[in-house]
Amino acid sequence: MDQIIACVPNFSEGRNRATIQALIEAVTSTAGVALLDHSMDPDHHRAVLTFCGTPEAIVEAAFRTIRIATDLIDLRKHVGAHPRVGATDVVPFIPIRGITMEDCVQLAKQLGEKVGREFAIPVFLYERAATHADHVPLETIRRGGLEGLAFRMASDPDWTPDFGPHRLHQSAGAIAIGARPPLIAYNVNLYSKDVEIARSIARVIRHSSGGLAHLKAIGVELSSRGMVQVAMNVTDYQVTPIHTALQAVKTEAGKRGIEVAGSELIGLVPQAALDHAAAASLKLDPFAPSRILETRIAETMLKKDGTEPTLSNFLAAVAEAKPTPAGGSVAALVGALAASLGVMGARLSQQSDWAVRLLELSRQLHRLVQEDSKAYSKLSDAYKIPKPHPDRPRAIAMALQRATEVPLEIAEAACEVGRYLHALREKVKPAVRSDLTVGFTMAIAAAQSGLSTANTNIDSLINHELMNLFQARMAKATANLDELMALC
């Protein structure tokens, strides 16, 4: 798959296995989607599914699960420790590969419109998809539970749903649908039955109370286990590693004479987060992922295979008298370097959400270095097929499509990098501003180059519907590029 999105919907059901199985089957029956993980908790009375797939398939799978949840879950009978406002409580889209955050925002809107229209459930867009500042944090939508949300919907115009009716669904409540970077759901259990202790610890350590940056926390009772829990969401593990969150809970619990019983992950966790936590726990300074044995082996073997060339090899390959790698690959590399400068600037200015997105863009553009060479090679191979061969037209058409799509994706990603770099220049110290200016200039160059290459190939397309789609994307990218150039 060239484009992969993850979806992690949360449902207000953690006790009925038949309902959870029906939700799982709604996902696994959708073509183009893979179920990665599922969990259910009777105390939280909550289930979480994690699945990934192509954009169209992921929206379809999410819609199917919402339909199942609406049919089988009745909030009027629901009692659980976790805050919620819906049978399907929250549906986030997360860009993984070949997808931008803006793409995920559009998918959230697409799903929200369909849910509001077909199920008559009010939908609030949250996080990156939010249309109102008060709706960005999920906790503000859940504030006061169903009663609090119903009151705000009835009395405050700022709480008009983005889609669907202006009142709660009788049994399914409301739904928050949005787009966000990956987060880590991490819980710490305490040897105590006093839920107020867990709540007091959560208040101390969470970001909103002046605690750890990018940490959300609540205290809940685990009646089935005879203990309490500090349930947390780590929204940027690079700023606050999960080990730091654990240590904060341990420290506050120790002040109250309470011991930690253990911890648990809900859903999946990035490998880098565990590496970061291990480094922090062992006080390794400095630490880089390349110090990990398996990572170093993988990197070295890839280089030997020639599938992931070193910079020196790449420069030598560009200089050779052959058509690949050439302009498109160079443009992608320039864009990746510009994004990496942006990551540096975002981290120095403590714009962690921007750093995460710019890192995604850097990796996306790095991948496109190889993809552009592959696309051109396939196009060259297609043109070498003898003219009388029946497969030649189809091979050329498919190769042309990819040879147009890759440089266009480079241009789109580079434009997004440029926007971030321009905004960051106003937030960093003067000593760093010149570095971001270099990156901004490189992003513009990468975007111009990508559009130029795409424009060369688009006129050769035979599929007019596809041509119109590409032309619309090119027009949008060109407008974005013009805006950036006006800022020079």
N, C-alpha and C positions, 0 to 999 in steps of 0.2 A: 504494500500500500504506500503510495506517495503522500497521502494525507491521512493522518491519524488524530482522532479526538478521543479524549476520555470523558466519561460521564459518571458521576458518583451520586445518584439520587438517594435520599434518605426517606424512609417510610415509617409511619407511626404504627408499626406492628412488630413486636419482638417475641410473641408467644405462640402464635398460630402457625405451625410449620406448613400447613397446607396453603395458607396465603402466601408465605414466603416462596414456596415452591412454584406457585402460579406466577409470581413476579419473575422468578428465575427463568421459567419457561417462556415468558413474554420476551425476554432478552435473547435466549439461546435459539428461539425460532426465527429470529430476524437475520436474514442473509447479510453478510458483510460486517457482523458484530461478533466480538468475542467476549465472553464473561470472564473476568480476571479474578474476581473475589466476591464473596458475600459473607455477611455476618448478621447475627441477630442477638439481642440482649433483652431478657425478660424484665429486668429492673428499669432500664431506660425505656423499655417497650418500644423498641426501635430496630429497624433493619437497614443495612447499607449495602447496596450493590455497586460494584465497580466494573464497568465494561468499556471497551474501546472499539473503534471502527471508523468507517468513512463518514463524512459529514451527513449525507442523506440517510445512511443506515442508522447512525447514532440517534438522529432525531426521531426516526420511526420507532426504534427500540424504546426510547424514553416515553414516547406517546403511548405505546402499548402498555408499559408498566403503569403509567398514570391511569389509564382506563381500568386496569385490573384493580389498582388501589382504590379508585373511586367506587368500584362495584363491591369490594369486599371489606373495606375498612370504614368503620363508623366512629367518628371522633366523639360522638355523644356518649359512647360507652368506653372511651379510652381513658385510662389512668396510668401514667408513667412518669419517671423521674426527669426525662429529657424535655426541655422546652419544645413546643411545636405549634404550628398554626394550620397544618394540613394533613390529610391522609397521606398524600405525597407532600412531604414538608418542604423539601428543597431539591432543586435539580441544577447542578452546576455543570457547565461545559468547560473543558480544560484543553488548551492546545498542546499537542504532543509533538507532531512532526508535520512539516509542510503546511501548517495552518497558523494564521495570525489570531491574536486576541480579538481583533475586530471581526474576523470570520465567526468566532464563537459568539460574539455579541449578536450578530445577525441570526445565527441559529437559535439563540435564546429567544429572540423576538419572534422568529418563525414558529417555534414550538408554543410560545406563550399565546400568540394569536389563535392558534388552532385549539389549544386547550380551553381558552376563554370562550371561543365560539361553539365548540362541540360539546363541552361538558358543563358550561355555565358556571365555571369556577373562577373567582377573581385571581388574577395573576399579577404579582409584583416583581418587576425586574430588579435584580440586586447586583452588588459588586460592580464589575466593569460594565455591565449592561444597564445599570440603574439610570433612570431618566430624571431622578430627583435626588438631591444630596442626602435627604433623610433616609432614603431607601438603600444606600450603599452597604452599610453593615447589616448583616443578617439579623443581629441581635435587636436592632431597632424595629424591624418588622415583627419580631416575636415578642417585643416588649408588652407585658401585660397579658400575654397569651391570646386566646381567641377573643375573650371579652375586650381586652385592650385594643386589639386590632379592629374589632367591630365598631367600637366607640369612635376611633379615629376616622374610620371610613365614613361614618355617619355625620361627623361634626367638622372635619377638617378637609378642605379641598385639596391640600397637599397629599392626602392619603387616598386619592382616587386611584383605583387599580390601573395598571397599564393596559390590561386586557380583561374581558369578562365583565360580569355584573358588578354593581356597586354595593353588593351585600354578600356575606359569606354563603357558601354552599351549605345546605342543611346538614349533611353528614361528612362532607369532604373538606370543609373549611376553605382555606386559601392555599396558594402555592407560590413559593419564591423560586424564580427561574433566573439564572444568570451565567456569567462567564468569569472565571478567576484563574490565577496560577495554581499550581499544586499546593495543597496544604497537608499537614500531618495531624491526624486525630490521635492524640496520645493521652492516656488516662493513668493516673497513679492512685492505687488503692491504699487505704489506711486502716490500721487495726483500731477502729473506733466505730461506735454505733451512733455517735452524735453528729448529725448532718451539719449542724451549725459550725462545727470545727472545720469541716471541709469547705463550707461557704466562706468562712473568715479567711482561710488560707487562699482561696481563689481570689478574694477581693484584694489581698495584699500583692499577689504575684502578677495579676493581669495588667495588660498595657493601659486599659481605660482608667485604672486606679493609680497609675503612676508606677506600675511594676515593670516587668520585662517587656521589651519592645516586641511587637508582632506576636503577642501571646494573648489568647482569649481563654478564659477559665471560668468554670462554675463548679459548685459543690453539689453532689447528688448522693442519695441513699441507695445502697445495694442491699435491699432487704433479704433477698434470697441467699446472700453470702454473709450476712451479719456484719457488714462493714460499710464504710462510706468511701467516696471517691472524689478526687479532684479531676474533672474531665476537662481536657484542654485541646485547643486548636493552635498549632504552631504555623503561622502564615508565612514566615520566612526563616527557615532553619539556618541560613547562613548568618543571620544576625543573632538569633536565639537558637542554638542547637538544642535538640531534645534532652541532651544530658544536662544542660543548664536549667531547663524547665524542671527536670527531676530533682536536681540539687536544691532548687528554690523551694519545692514542696517539702523535701526532707528537712531543710533548715527551719521552715515555719512549723512543720509538724513537731520537730524536736523541741522548739520553744514551748509547745503545748503538751509535752510529755507523751507524744504519740509516735509510733513507729510506722514505717512504710511497709506494707504487706507485699507490694509488687507493682508492676506496671504492665500496660497492654497497648498495643496498636490496633486501631480500628481501620480497616481497609489496608491499602498498600502504602509503602514508604519508598522514596527515592534512595538508591544505593548511596548517592553522595551524602545524604543526610546521616546515614549510619556511619560513613567514613568520617564525617565532620564530628559526630558525637564521640566516636572512638578517639579521635585526635584530641578533642577537648578533655575527655576523661583522663587520658594519659598525659595531658599537658605537653603534647608534641608541638614545638614551635621552632621553626616553621614546619608546616605540613602541606604536602601536595598529593593529589590522587595518584600521580605517577610513582609515588613511593609504595603503592600497593602492588604486590607480586603479580596477581592476575592481570591487573591493568597494564603493567609494564610489559608482560608477555604478549598481551593482545595487541598493544601498540607496536611492539617490535615485529611481531609476526605479520601484521598488516603491512608494515613498511617493506618487509622482505617480499611479500606477495606482490607488491606494486599497486595495491588497491588504495593505499593511503600514503601518497608520496610525501617526503619531507619537503620543506620549503626550497632547499637547494636543488633537489630533484625536480620540483615543479618548475622552478625558473629555467633549469636546463631543458626541460621538456617543451616549455613555451618557445624557447629559442631555436628548437630543432626545425628543420625544413619539412614540416608535416602540418596538416590542418588542425590537429588537436593535441593538447589543449590550446585554446586561442582566446579571442576577445571575451566571449561569454564567461568562461572560467575565470579569466583575470578580473572581470567586473565583479563576479561573485566574491572572489578573494578580497578585493578592495572593500566591498561592502561589509564583509565579515570583520576586517580589521577596523573599519569605522565603528562598527557596533561594539567591538571589544574596547575601543577607547571610550565609548559611551558607558560601558559597564564600569570602567574605572571611575569615570566622573560621577556616576550615580552612587557608587559605593562611598566615595569620598564626601559626597553631599548628603549621605544617609537617605537617599531615595531608593529604598530597597525594592519596592514594587517595580520601579523603572529598571533597576539592575537586573531583576529576574527576566523581564521582558526583553531587554537588550541582549542578555545572554542567550535567550531563545533565538533571537534574530541572528546573532553571530553564528550559532550552530546551524541554523537553517541555511544561511548563506554559504557556510563552509561545506555543507552537504551539496549545495548546488554547484560548487566548483566541479565536482565529479559528474553530477547529473548533466551539466551542459556538454561535457566531452562525450558522455554516453549518447546524448540525444543527437549530436552532430554525426557521430560514428554510425548510428543506426540510419540516419538519413542518407549518408554516403553509401552505405551498404544497399539501401533500398534502390537508389538510382543505378546501382551496378547490376541489378536484376535485369536479365534480357527483356527487351520491350515486348516480345510476343508472350511472355509468361503471364498467366492469368492472375498470379498473386502480386504482380508489380504495382498496379494502381493502389491496392489496399495498403501495401507495405509503405509506399510513399506517403499516402494520406495520413497513416498513423504516425510515421516518423516526423512529418511536417507539423503535426499537431503538437508533438512533444518538443520539437525544436523551436516552436513559437511559445509554448507555455513556460518553459524553463527560464528563458531570458526575461519574460514578462514577470514571472515570480521574483526574479532578482531585482527588477525595477521596483516592484511593489514593496518588497522588504526593505530595499535601500531608502525609499521615500519615508517609510516609517522610522527607520534609523535616523534619518535627517531631522525629522520632527522632534524626536527625543533629544538629539544633540543640541539643536537650537534652544530648546527649553532649558537644558542643563547648563548652558553657558551663563545663564543669569543666576545660577545657584552655587557655582563653585568659586573658589579663590582665584585671583588673577593669574597665579602661576599655572593653574590647570586649564584656564580658559583657552590658551593658545592650542593646547592638545585637542580640545573639543572642536576648535575651529578647523584644525587639520582633518578631524574625523568628519565634520559637517561637509567640508569640501569634497572629501573622498566619497561620502554617501551620494552627493549630487552627481559626481562622475559615474559612480556605479549605476545609478538610476538612468542617467542619459544613455549609457552604453547598453544596458538591458533593453531599453525601449527601442534603440536603434536596431539591435539584432532582431527583436521580435517583429519590428516593422518590415524588415527585409523578408521575413518568412511568411508573413500573414497574407500577402497578396497571392501566394501560390496555393492557398487552401482551396479545396473544392467544395467542402461542406459549408454552405452559406450560413446556416444556423450557428455553426461553430465560429465562423468568421465574425458574425455579428456579436457573439459573446466576447470574443477576444478584443474586438474593436471597442466595445463598451468598457472593458477593463483597461485598455490602453488609454482611452480618453480620460478615465478617472486618474490613472497613474500620471498622465501628462499634466493634468490640472494640479495634482499634488506637487509634481516637480516644479511647475511654474511658481507655485506659492513659495517653495523652498528657495528658488533662485531669486525671488523678490526680496528675500531676507538676507541675502549675501551682503 
